[in-house]
């Protein structure tokens, strides 16, 4: 089973993916963003497009997830914002066509909620998240389309509740969450630090 966690930038995809991974024995996280970063590393900075616009990214994501899904016995979790229907079809759609069980979830929230979350994760200020902030409305509007269902509105949900809802929908059993508030916050901060991009 592939769990593709979609949503706007700052919508909680990565934290949800790792919460599922932490409580779902045998699961792995395969981040399609890493394929894009790899492509960017071999392209001069002044020539780098949005890596999703590169056919190599869509093909690379498909081939990578195809490999993992065919060889790994447990659930595969992919946190990635994809809002262009054609790109969605070339990644999620092709994996479905190949016969894999693909469960897609779009984490939705009010624009002000997403901007607040971006502010919370922006150690250097929102100017470092300008791309994400500028795309909030576009992402939310695009993801509201039926092809991006199932939608989960997260404004009033905790991370634990979002993970529980995804698991229940998919018929998966998560291990109990025994973390208290302090440990939960520490885990959130450390995960955010791990995913800071300096290039």
Secondary structure, DSSP 4 states (H G I P E B T S, - for coil): -EEEEEESTTSSHHHHHHHHHHHSTT-EE--HHHHHHHHHHTS-GGG---GGGSHHHHHHHHHHHHHHHHH-SS-EEEE-----HHHHIIIIIHHHHTT--EEEEEEE--HHHHHHHHHHH-TT-GGGGHHHHHTHHHHHHHHTSGGGPPEEE-TT--HHHHHHHHHHHHT--PPP----HHHHHHHHHHHHHHT----
